[in-house]
Amino acid sequence: MSQLEFIAPDPNLCTEEEISQLVHTFYARARRDPSLGPIFEAHVVDWDAHFVQMINFWSMKLRGTSHFRGAPMPKHVALPGLNAQLFERWLQLFRQTTSEMGNPILQFNADMLAYHIGTRLWQRYQMERYPDREMVELSQM
């Protein structure tokens, strides 16, 4: 098997249906998760709108569409009590979801993007919330 390469965004990487499946399956898992579920349930008030936003976000990141409008960084930084373990659990559930989709190119690219996004969100969260503490890195994929 040849080495996979990062190619996102690319409209041929996956379909919109695969992105919808990814988002819905991942959030079903995250909402049932004992550590992540309560956070999502406390802060997402309209799940249908959230799904639309997340599908548009991942469609932009993976396929290069221009449907997403939003600023995820401030929303995440505003959440109280986040830690590295929560970001790592988010990544673990995300990778579990992509691994079951049967599209290795989507899996590789989505996992790479999720790790990059999660790392940036966690770094920014620490800078904003804990400016006097030493930065804690997320575990590698």
DSSP file (Angstrom, degrees, kcal/mol; ACC not computed):
  #  RESIDUE AA STRUCTURE BP1 BP2  ACC     N-H-->O    O-->H-N    N-H-->O    O-->H-N    TCO  KAPPA ALPHA  PHI   PSI    X-CA   Y-CA   Z-CA
    1    1 A M              0   0    0      0, 0.0     2,-0.1     0, 0.0     3,-0.1   0.000 360.0 360.0 360.0 136.9    0.0    0.0    0.0
    2    2 A S        -     0   0    0      1,-0.1     2,-0.2     0, 0.0     0, 0.0  -0.359 360.0 -91.9 -76.2 157.8    1.3    3.4   -0.9
    3    3 A Q        -     0   0    0      1,-0.1     2,-0.2    -2,-0.1    -1,-0.1  -0.498  42.1-122.7 -69.0 131.3    2.0    6.1    1.7
    4    4 A L        -     0   0    0     -2,-0.2     2,-0.4    -3,-0.1    -1,-0.1  -0.495  26.4-154.4 -74.5 146.6   -1.0    8.4    2.2
    5    5 A E        -     0   0    0     -2,-0.2     2,-0.5     0, 0.0   104,-0.1  -0.918  22.9-107.1-122.7 149.2   -0.4   12.1    1.7
    6    6 A F        +     0   0    0     -2,-0.4    99,-0.0     1,-0.2   103,-0.0  -0.630  48.6 155.4 -74.0 122.3   -2.2   15.1    3.1
    7    7 A I        +     0   0    0     -2,-0.5    -1,-0.2    98,-0.2     6,-0.1   0.423  21.6 164.2-128.3  -3.8   -4.3   16.6    0.3
    8    8 A A        +     0   0    0      1,-0.1    54,-0.2     2,-0.1    55,-0.1  -0.357  52.1  48.9 -67.7 145.8   -7.1   18.5    2.0
    9    9 A P  S    S+     0   0    0      0, 0.0    54,-0.3     0, 0.0    53,-0.2   0.503  77.7 132.5 -84.2 143.4   -9.0   20.5    1.0
   10   10 A D    >   -     0   0    0     52,-2.8     3,-2.0    -2,-0.1     4,-0.4  -0.910  51.8-142.5-154.3 123.0   -9.9   18.6   -2.2
   11   11 A P  T 3  S+     0   0    0      0, 0.0     3,-0.3     0, 0.0    52,-0.1   0.714 104.1  56.9 -62.9 -18.2  -13.5   18.0   -3.4
   12   12 A N  T 3  S+     0   0    0      1,-0.2     3,-0.1    51,-0.1    51,-0.1   0.495  84.3  84.0 -88.8  -3.3  -12.5   14.5   -4.5
   13   13 A L  S <  S-     0   0    0     -3,-2.0     2,-0.3    49,-0.2    93,-0.2   0.872 108.7 -27.6 -66.3 -38.4  -11.4   13.5   -1.0
   14   14 A C        -     0   0    0     -4,-0.4     2,-0.2    -3,-0.3    -1,-0.2  -0.958  66.7 -96.8-165.2 174.3  -14.9   12.6    0.2
   15   15 A T     >  -     0   0    0     -2,-0.3     4,-1.8     1,-0.1     5,-0.1  -0.602  32.3-113.7-100.1 165.1  -18.6   13.4   -0.4
   16   16 A E  H  > S+     0   0    0      1,-0.2     4,-2.5    -2,-0.2     5,-0.2   0.846 119.4  58.3 -62.9 -33.6  -20.9   15.7    1.6
   17   17 A E  H  > S+     0   0    0      2,-0.2     4,-2.5     1,-0.2    -1,-0.2   0.894 104.0  50.7 -64.0 -39.3  -22.7   12.6    2.7
   18   18 A E  H  > S+     0   0    0      2,-0.2     4,-2.7     1,-0.2    -1,-0.2   0.889 110.0  50.1 -65.2 -38.2  -19.5   11.2    4.2
   19   19 A I  H  X S+     0   0    0     -4,-1.8     4,-2.7     2,-0.2    -2,-0.2   0.926 110.6  49.3 -65.5 -43.1  -18.9   14.5    6.1
   20   20 A S  H  X S+     0   0    0     -4,-2.5     4,-2.7     2,-0.2     5,-0.3   0.919 112.0  48.8 -60.4 -43.7  -22.5   14.4    7.4
   21   21 A Q  H  X S+     0   0    0     -4,-2.5     4,-2.6     2,-0.2     5,-0.3   0.921 111.2  50.5 -61.3 -44.7  -21.9   10.8    8.5
   22   22 A L  H  X S+     0   0    0     -4,-2.7     4,-2.6     2,-0.2     5,-0.2   0.945 113.7  44.2 -57.8 -50.9  -18.7   11.8   10.2
   23   23 A V  H  X S+     0   0    0     -4,-2.7     4,-2.5     1,-0.2     5,-0.2   0.941 116.9  44.0 -62.9 -49.8  -20.2   14.7   12.1
   24   24 A H  H  X S+     0   0    0     -4,-2.7     4,-1.8    -5,-0.2    -1,-0.2   0.908 117.0  45.4 -66.0 -41.8  -23.4   12.8   13.2
   25   25 A T  H  X S+     0   0    0     -4,-2.6     4,-1.9    -5,-0.3    -1,-0.2   0.927 114.1  48.9 -67.5 -44.4  -21.5    9.7   14.2
   26   26 A F  H  X S+     0   0    0     -4,-2.6     4,-2.9    -5,-0.3    -2,-0.2   0.947 113.1  45.8 -60.6 -48.7  -18.8   11.6   16.1
   27   27 A Y  H  X S+     0   0    0     -4,-2.5     4,-2.5    -5,-0.2    -1,-0.2   0.821 107.7  57.4 -69.1 -29.5  -21.2   13.8   18.0
   28   28 A A  H  X S+     0   0    0     -4,-1.8     4,-1.0    -5,-0.2    -1,-0.2   0.927 112.8  42.4 -61.7 -42.9  -23.4   10.8   18.9
   29   29 A R  H >X S+     0   0    0     -4,-1.9     4,-1.1     2,-0.2     3,-0.5   0.938 114.3  49.9 -65.5 -48.2  -20.3    9.2   20.5
   30   30 A A  H 3< S+     0   0    0     -4,-2.9     3,-0.4     1,-0.2    -2,-0.2   0.871 107.9  53.7 -62.0 -37.8  -19.2   12.5   22.1
   31   31 A R  H 3< S+     0   0    0     -4,-2.5    -1,-0.2     1,-0.2    -2,-0.2   0.790 111.6  45.6 -69.2 -27.1  -22.6   13.1   23.6
   32   32 A R  H << S+     0   0    0     -4,-1.0    -1,-0.2    -3,-0.5    -2,-0.2   0.623  88.7 108.0 -86.7 -14.5  -22.6    9.6   25.2
   33   33 A D  S  X S-     0   0    0     -4,-1.1     4,-2.3    -3,-0.4    -3,-0.0  -0.434  70.5-137.0 -69.0 132.7  -19.0   10.0   26.5
   34   34 A P  T  4 S+     0   0    0      0, 0.0    -1,-0.1     0, 0.0    -4,-0.0   0.804 101.5  35.6 -61.6 -29.6  -18.9   10.5   30.3
   35   35 A S  T  4 S+     0   0    0      2,-0.1     4,-0.4     3,-0.1    51,-0.1   0.856 128.5  31.1 -92.2 -38.0  -16.3   13.2   30.1
   36   36 A L  T >> S+     0   0    0      2,-0.1     4,-2.3    -6,-0.1     3,-0.5   0.830 105.2  71.1 -89.3 -34.8  -17.3   15.1   26.9
   37   37 A G  H 3X S+     0   0    0     -4,-2.3     4,-2.9     1,-0.2     5,-0.2   0.894  96.8  49.3 -52.5 -50.2  -21.0   14.6   26.9
   38   38 A P  H 3> S+     0   0    0      0, 0.0     4,-1.7     0, 0.0    -1,-0.2   0.850 110.8  51.8 -61.6 -32.3  -21.8   16.9   29.8
   39   39 A I  H <> S+     0   0    0     -3,-0.5     4,-1.2    -4,-0.4    -2,-0.2   0.951 113.3  43.1 -67.7 -49.1  -19.8   19.7   28.3
   40   40 A F  H >X S+     0   0    0     -4,-2.3     4,-2.6     1,-0.2     3,-0.5   0.929 114.3  50.5 -62.3 -44.7  -21.5   19.4   24.9
   41   41 A E  H 3< S+     0   0    0     -4,-2.9    -1,-0.2    -5,-0.2    -2,-0.2   0.833 111.0  49.6 -64.9 -31.3  -24.9   19.1   26.5
   42   42 A A  H 3< S+     0   0    0     -4,-1.7    -1,-0.2    -5,-0.2    -2,-0.2   0.740 122.6  30.2 -77.3 -22.6  -24.3   22.2   28.7
   43   43 A H  H << S+     0   0    0     -4,-1.2     2,-0.7    -3,-0.5    -2,-0.2   0.614 101.3  76.0-118.1 -15.5  -23.1   24.4   25.8
   44   44 A V     <  +     0   0    0     -4,-2.6     3,-0.2    -5,-0.2    -1,-0.1  -0.883  48.0 170.2-100.2 113.3  -24.9   23.3   22.7
   45   45 A V  S    S+     0   0    0     -2,-0.7     2,-0.5     1,-0.3    -1,-0.2   0.737  71.6  38.3 -94.9 -25.0  -28.4   24.6   22.8
   46   46 A D     >  -     0   0    0      1,-0.1     4,-2.2     2,-0.0    -1,-0.3  -0.854  62.3-177.6-129.8  95.0  -29.5   23.8   19.2
   47   47 A W  H  > S+     0   0    0     -2,-0.5     4,-2.8     1,-0.2     5,-0.2   0.860  82.7  56.2 -64.8 -36.2  -28.1   20.5   18.0
   48   48 A D  H  > S+     0   0    0      1,-0.2     4,-2.0     2,-0.2    -1,-0.2   0.937 111.1  44.0 -61.2 -45.0  -29.6   20.8   14.5
   49   49 A A  H  > S+     0   0    0      2,-0.2     4,-2.5     1,-0.2    -1,-0.2   0.883 112.3  53.5 -65.9 -37.6  -27.9   24.2   14.0
   50   50 A H  H  X S+     0   0    0     -4,-2.2     4,-2.8     2,-0.2     5,-0.2   0.919 107.4  50.9 -63.2 -43.2  -24.7   22.8   15.5
   51   51 A F  H  X S+     0   0    0     -4,-2.8     4,-2.8     2,-0.2     5,-0.2   0.922 109.9  49.7 -60.3 -44.0  -24.7   19.9   13.0
   52   52 A V  H  X S+     0   0    0     -4,-2.0     4,-2.5     1,-0.2    -2,-0.2   0.942 112.7  47.5 -59.3 -47.4  -25.2   22.3   10.1
   53   53 A Q  H  X S+     0   0    0     -4,-2.5     4,-2.5     1,-0.2    -2,-0.2   0.919 114.4  46.0 -59.5 -45.4  -22.2   24.4   11.4
   54   54 A M  H  X S+     0   0    0     -4,-2.8     4,-2.7     2,-0.2     5,-0.2   0.870 111.9  50.4 -70.3 -36.9  -20.0   21.3   11.9
   55   55 A I  H  X S+     0   0    0     -4,-2.8     4,-2.2    -5,-0.2    -1,-0.2   0.933 113.5  46.5 -63.9 -44.6  -20.9   19.8    8.5
   56   56 A N  H  X S+     0   0    0     -4,-2.5     4,-2.1    -5,-0.2    12,-0.5   0.895 112.5  51.1 -63.4 -39.7  -20.1   23.2    6.9
   57   57 A F  H  X S+     0   0    0     -4,-2.5     4,-2.5     2,-0.2    -2,-0.2   0.959 114.2  41.4 -62.1 -52.1  -16.8   23.4    8.9
   58   58 A W  H  X S+     0   0    0     -4,-2.7     4,-2.7     1,-0.2     5,-0.4   0.821 112.0  56.0 -69.7 -29.2  -15.6   20.0    7.9
   59   59 A S  H  X>S+     0   0    0     -4,-2.2     4,-2.2    -5,-0.2     6,-1.3   0.906 110.0  46.4 -64.9 -41.0  -16.7   20.4    4.3
   60   60 A M  H  X5S+     0   0    0     -4,-2.1     4,-1.0     4,-0.3    -2,-0.2   0.946 117.0  43.5 -63.1 -48.1  -14.6   23.6    4.2
   61   61 A K  H  <5S+     0   0    0     -4,-2.5    -2,-0.2     1,-0.2    -1,-0.2   0.871 127.6  27.7 -68.0 -38.5  -11.6   21.9    5.7
   62   62 A L  H  <5S+     0   0    0     -4,-2.7   -52,-2.8    -5,-0.2   -49,-0.2   0.838 135.2  24.0 -95.5 -36.6  -11.8   18.7    3.8
   63   63 A R  H  <5S-     0   0    0     -4,-2.2    -3,-0.2    -5,-0.4    -2,-0.1   0.568  97.4-118.9-109.5 -12.5  -13.5   19.6    0.5
   64   64 A G     << +     0   0    0     -4,-1.0    -4,-0.3    -5,-0.9    -3,-0.1   0.685  56.9 153.6  83.2  17.8  -12.7   23.3    0.2
   65   65 A T        -     0   0    0     -6,-1.3    -1,-0.2    -9,-0.1     3,-0.2  -0.241  43.5-138.3 -73.4 170.2  -16.3   24.5    0.2
   66   66 A S        +     0   0    0      1,-0.1    -1,-0.1     3,-0.0    -9,-0.1  -0.054  69.8 107.3-121.5  32.3  -17.2   28.0    1.4
   67   67 A H        +     0   0    0    -11,-0.3     2,-0.2     2,-0.0   -10,-0.1   0.742  53.3  97.8 -82.2 -23.7  -20.3   27.3    3.4
   68   68 A F        +     0   0    0    -12,-0.5     2,-0.4    -3,-0.2   -15,-0.1  -0.463  42.7 173.6 -76.5 134.3  -18.8   27.8    6.8
   69   69 A R        +     0   0    0     -2,-0.2     2,-0.3   -16,-0.1   -12,-0.1  -0.975  35.6  81.4-134.2 120.7  -19.2   31.1    8.6
   70   70 A G        -     0   0    0     -2,-0.4    -2,-0.0   -13,-0.0     0, 0.0  -0.946  65.6-112.3 165.6 174.5  -18.0   31.3   12.2
   71   71 A A     >  +     0   0    0     -2,-0.3     4,-0.9     1,-0.1    -2,-0.0  -0.800  27.2 177.3-135.2  89.3  -15.2   31.8   14.7
   72   72 A P  H  >  +     0   0    0      0, 0.0     4,-2.0     0, 0.0     5,-0.2   0.812  69.6  69.4 -67.3 -30.3  -14.6   28.6   16.6
   73   73 A M  H  > S+     0   0    0      1,-0.2     4,-2.6     2,-0.2     3,-0.3   0.940  99.2  44.7 -59.0 -54.0  -11.7   29.8   18.6
   74   74 A P  H  > S+     0   0    0      0, 0.0     4,-1.6     0, 0.0    -1,-0.2   0.870 111.8  54.6 -60.2 -35.0  -13.5   32.3   20.9
   75   75 A K  H  < S+     0   0    0     -4,-0.9     4,-0.4     1,-0.2    -2,-0.2   0.897 112.5  42.4 -65.4 -39.1  -16.3   29.9   21.6
   76   76 A H  H >< S+     0   0    0     -4,-2.0     3,-1.1    -3,-0.3    -1,-0.2   0.888 111.5  53.5 -74.6 -39.5  -13.9   27.2   22.7
   77   77 A V  H 3< S+     0   0    0     -4,-2.6    -1,-0.2     1,-0.2    -2,-0.2   0.825 103.4  59.6 -63.9 -29.9  -11.7   29.6   24.8
   78   78 A A  T 3< S+     0   0    0     -4,-1.6    -1,-0.2    -5,-0.2    -2,-0.2   0.670  81.8 102.4 -73.6 -16.4  -14.9   30.7   26.6
   79   79 A L  S X  S-     0   0    0     -3,-1.1     3,-0.5    -4,-0.4     2,-0.2  -0.496  71.7-130.0 -71.6 132.4  -15.6   27.2   27.9
   80   80 A P  T 3  S+     0   0    0      0, 0.0    -1,-0.1     0, 0.0    -2,-0.1  -0.520  75.3  13.6 -81.6 149.1  -14.7   26.7   31.5
   81   81 A G  T 3  S+     0   0    0      1,-0.2     2,-0.1    -2,-0.2    -2,-0.0   0.651  75.0 155.7  73.7  20.6  -12.6   23.9   32.9
   82   82 A L    <   +     0   0    0     -3,-0.5     2,-0.3    -6,-0.1    -1,-0.2  -0.457  15.0 178.7 -77.9 155.5  -11.1   22.3   29.8
   83   83 A N    >>  -     0   0    0     -2,-0.1     4,-1.6     1,-0.1     3,-0.6  -0.922  44.7 -93.7-147.9 172.5   -7.9   20.3   30.0
   84   84 A A  H 3> S+     0   0    0     -2,-0.3     4,-2.6     1,-0.2     5,-0.2   0.855 119.5  59.1 -59.7 -37.5   -5.6   18.3   27.8
   85   85 A Q  H 3> S+     0   0    0      1,-0.2     4,-2.2     2,-0.2    -1,-0.2   0.862 104.1  51.1 -62.9 -35.4   -7.3   15.0   28.6
   86   86 A L  H <> S+     0   0    0     -3,-0.6     4,-2.3     2,-0.2    -1,-0.2   0.911 111.2  47.0 -68.6 -41.6  -10.6   16.4   27.2
   87   87 A F  H  X S+     0   0    0     -4,-1.6     4,-2.2     2,-0.2    -2,-0.2   0.904 113.1  49.8 -64.7 -40.3   -9.0   17.4   24.0
   88   88 A E  H  X S+     0   0    0     -4,-2.6     4,-2.4     2,-0.2    -2,-0.2   0.874 109.9  50.3 -66.9 -36.8   -7.2   14.1   23.7
   89   89 A R  H  X S+     0   0    0     -4,-2.2     4,-2.6     2,-0.2     5,-0.2   0.904 108.5  53.0 -66.1 -40.7  -10.5   12.3   24.3
   90   90 A W  H  X S+     0   0    0     -4,-2.3     4,-2.2     1,-0.2    -2,-0.2   0.932 111.5  46.1 -57.2 -46.6  -12.1   14.4   21.6
   91   91 A L  H  X S+     0   0    0     -4,-2.2     4,-2.8     2,-0.2     5,-0.2   0.885 110.2  53.7 -65.2 -39.3   -9.3   13.3   19.2
   92   92 A Q  H  X S+     0   0    0     -4,-2.4     4,-2.2     2,-0.2    -2,-0.2   0.936 111.9  43.8 -61.6 -47.3   -9.6    9.7   20.2
   93   93 A L  H  X S+     0   0    0     -4,-2.6     4,-2.1     2,-0.2    -1,-0.2   0.871 113.1  52.4 -66.4 -36.4  -13.4    9.6   19.5
   94   94 A F  H  X S+     0   0    0     -4,-2.2     4,-2.6    -5,-0.2    -2,-0.2   0.943 111.1  46.3 -63.2 -47.9  -12.8   11.5   16.3
   95   95 A R  H  X S+     0   0    0     -4,-2.8     4,-2.2     1,-0.2    -2,-0.2   0.873 110.1  54.1 -63.7 -37.7  -10.2    9.0   15.1
   96   96 A Q  H  X S+     0   0    0     -4,-2.2     4,-0.8    -5,-0.2    -1,-0.2   0.926 110.4  47.6 -60.3 -43.5  -12.4    6.1   16.1
   97   97 A T  H >< S+     0   0    0     -4,-2.1     3,-0.9     1,-0.2     4,-0.3   0.937 112.8  46.2 -64.9 -48.2  -15.2    7.5   14.0
   98   98 A T  H >< S+     0   0    0     -4,-2.6     3,-1.3     1,-0.2     5,-0.5   0.849 106.6  60.2 -65.3 -31.8  -13.0    8.2   10.9
   99   99 A S  H 3< S+     0   0    0     -4,-2.2     3,-0.3     1,-0.3    -1,-0.2   0.737 104.3  50.6 -68.1 -20.8  -11.4    4.7   11.2
  100  100 A E  T << S+     0   0    0     -3,-0.9    -1,-0.3    -4,-0.8    -2,-0.2   0.411  89.5  82.5 -94.7   0.6  -14.9    3.1   10.7
  101  101 A M  S <  S-     0   0    0     -3,-1.3    -1,-0.2    -4,-0.3    -2,-0.1   0.650  90.3-129.8 -86.4 -14.4  -15.9    5.1    7.6
  102  102 A G  S    S+     0   0    0     -3,-0.3    -3,-0.1    -4,-0.3    -2,-0.1   0.687  76.5 106.8  77.4  17.2  -14.1    2.9    5.1
  103  103 A N     >  -     0   0    0     -5,-0.5     4,-3.0     1,-0.1     5,-0.2  -0.826  45.1-175.4-128.9  91.6  -12.3    5.8    3.3
  104  104 A P  H  > S+     0   0    0      0, 0.0     4,-2.5     0, 0.0     5,-0.2   0.806  84.6  52.4 -61.3 -30.5   -8.6    5.8    4.3
  105  105 A I  H  > S+     0   0    0      2,-0.2     4,-2.3     1,-0.2     5,-0.2   0.922 112.5  44.8 -72.0 -43.0   -7.8    9.0    2.4
  106  106 A L  H  > S+     0   0    0    -93,-0.2     4,-3.2     2,-0.2     5,-0.4   0.941 113.6  52.1 -60.2 -47.4  -10.7   10.8    4.3
  107  107 A Q  H  X S+     0   0    0     -4,-3.0     4,-2.5     1,-0.2     5,-0.2   0.935 111.4  45.2 -55.8 -50.9   -9.5    9.2    7.5
  108  108 A F  H  X S+     0   0    0     -4,-2.5     4,-2.2     1,-0.2    -1,-0.2   0.938 118.5  41.7 -60.7 -49.3   -5.9   10.3    7.1
  109  109 A N  H  X S+     0   0    0     -4,-2.3     4,-2.5     2,-0.2    -2,-0.2   0.913 116.2  47.4 -68.9 -43.1   -6.8   13.9    6.1
  110  110 A A  H  X S+     0   0    0     -4,-3.2     4,-2.9    -5,-0.2    -1,-0.2   0.908 113.2  49.5 -64.8 -41.2   -9.5   14.4    8.7
  111  111 A D  H  X S+     0   0    0     -4,-2.5     4,-2.3    -5,-0.4    -2,-0.2   0.903 111.2  48.9 -65.5 -40.5   -7.4   12.9   11.5
  112  112 A M  H  X S+     0   0    0     -4,-2.2     4,-2.3    -5,-0.2    -2,-0.2   0.938 114.5  45.4 -63.4 -46.1   -4.5   15.2   10.5
  113  113 A L  H  X S+     0   0    0     -4,-2.5     4,-3.1     2,-0.2     5,-0.2   0.916 111.6  51.9 -63.2 -43.6   -6.7   18.2   10.5
  114  114 A A  H  X S+     0   0    0     -4,-2.9     4,-3.2     1,-0.2     5,-0.2   0.909 110.5  48.4 -61.7 -42.1   -8.4   17.3   13.7
  115  115 A Y  H  X S+     0   0    0     -4,-2.3     4,-2.5     2,-0.2    -1,-0.2   0.933 113.7  46.8 -64.0 -44.2   -5.1   17.0   15.5
  116  116 A H  H  X S+     0   0    0     -4,-2.3     4,-2.3     2,-0.2    -2,-0.2   0.928 116.3  44.7 -62.1 -45.7   -3.9   20.3   14.1
  117  117 A I  H  X S+     0   0    0     -4,-3.1     4,-2.8     2,-0.2     5,-0.2   0.936 114.1  48.8 -65.3 -47.4   -7.2   22.0   15.1
  118  118 A G  H  X S+     0   0    0     -4,-3.2     4,-2.5    -5,-0.2    -1,-0.2   0.898 111.7  49.8 -60.2 -41.4   -7.3   20.4   18.5
  119  119 A T  H  X S+     0   0    0     -4,-2.5     4,-2.6    -5,-0.2    -1,-0.2   0.923 112.5  46.8 -64.0 -45.0   -3.7   21.4   19.2
  120  120 A R  H  X S+     0   0    0     -4,-2.3     4,-2.5     2,-0.2     5,-0.2   0.914 113.1  48.7 -64.4 -43.0   -4.3   25.0   18.2
  121  121 A L  H  X S+     0   0    0     -4,-2.8     4,-2.6     2,-0.2    -2,-0.2   0.928 113.8  46.7 -62.5 -44.1   -7.5   25.2   20.2
  122  122 A W  H  X S+     0   0    0     -4,-2.5     4,-2.3    -5,-0.2    -2,-0.2   0.902 112.5  49.7 -66.5 -41.4   -5.8   23.8   23.3
  123  123 A Q  H  X S+     0   0    0     -4,-2.6     4,-2.3     2,-0.2    -2,-0.2   0.943 114.2  44.7 -61.9 -47.0   -2.7   26.0   22.9
  124  124 A R  H  X S+     0   0    0     -4,-2.5     4,-2.5     1,-0.2     5,-0.2   0.893 110.6  55.0 -64.5 -40.2   -4.9   29.1   22.6
  125  125 A Y  H  X S+     0   0    0     -4,-2.6     4,-3.0    -5,-0.2     5,-0.4   0.934 110.3  46.2 -57.6 -46.9   -7.0   28.0   25.5
  126  126 A Q  H  X S+     0   0    0     -4,-2.3     4,-2.5     1,-0.2     7,-0.2   0.905 111.1  51.6 -64.0 -42.2   -4.0   27.7   27.7
  127  127 A M  H  < S+     0   0    0     -4,-2.3    -1,-0.2     1,-0.2    -2,-0.2   0.902 118.1  38.1 -62.2 -40.1   -2.6   31.1   26.6
  128  128 A E  H  < S+     0   0    0     -4,-2.5    -2,-0.2    -5,-0.2    -1,-0.2   0.904 128.2  31.0 -76.9 -43.0   -5.9   32.8   27.4
  129  129 A R  H  < S+     0   0    0     -4,-3.0    -3,-0.2    -5,-0.2    -2,-0.2   0.828 132.6  24.7 -88.1 -35.7   -6.9   30.9   30.5
  130  130 A Y    ><  +     0   0    0     -4,-2.5     3,-1.7    -5,-0.4    -1,-0.2  -0.471  64.1 157.5-131.1  61.0   -3.5   30.0   32.1
  131  131 A P  T 3  S+     0   0    0      0, 0.0    -1,-0.1     0, 0.0     4,-0.1   0.729  77.1  50.3 -64.1 -21.2   -0.9   32.6   30.9
  132  132 A D  T 3  S+     0   0    0     -3,-0.1     2,-0.2     2,-0.1    -5,-0.1   0.449  96.1  88.0 -96.1  -0.3    1.4   32.0   33.8
  133  133 A R  S <  S-     0   0    0     -3,-1.7     2,-0.2    -7,-0.2    -3,-0.1  -0.629  86.5-101.4 -97.0 156.3    1.5   28.2   33.5
  134  134 A E        -     0   0    0     -2,-0.2     2,-0.1     1,-0.1    -2,-0.1  -0.540  48.3-102.2 -71.2 140.0    3.8   26.1   31.4
  135  135 A M        -     0   0    0     -2,-0.2     2,-0.5    -4,-0.1    -1,-0.1  -0.384  29.0-145.9 -66.9 138.6    2.1   24.9   28.2
  136  136 A V        -     0   0    0    -14,-0.1     2,-0.2    -2,-0.1   -10,-0.1  -0.932  14.8-143.3-106.0 124.9    0.9   21.3   28.2
  137  137 A E        -     0   0    0     -2,-0.5     2,-0.2     1,-0.1     3,-0.1  -0.562  14.5-117.1 -86.9 150.6    1.2   19.5   24.9
  138  138 A L        -     0   0    0     -2,-0.2     3,-0.1     1,-0.1    -1,-0.1  -0.539  40.0 -95.8 -78.2 152.5   -1.3   17.0   23.5
  139  139 A S        -     0   0    0     -2,-0.2    -1,-0.1   -55,-0.1     2,-0.0  -0.355  46.8-101.1 -64.3 148.8   -0.2   13.5   22.9
  140  140 A Q              0   0    0      1,-0.1    -1,-0.1    -3,-0.1    -3,-0.0  -0.305 360.0 360.0 -68.3 157.0    0.9   12.7   19.3
  141  141 A M              0   0    0     -3,-0.1    -1,-0.1   -29,-0.0    -2,-0.1   0.477 360.0 360.0 -64.2 360.0   -1.5   10.9   17.0
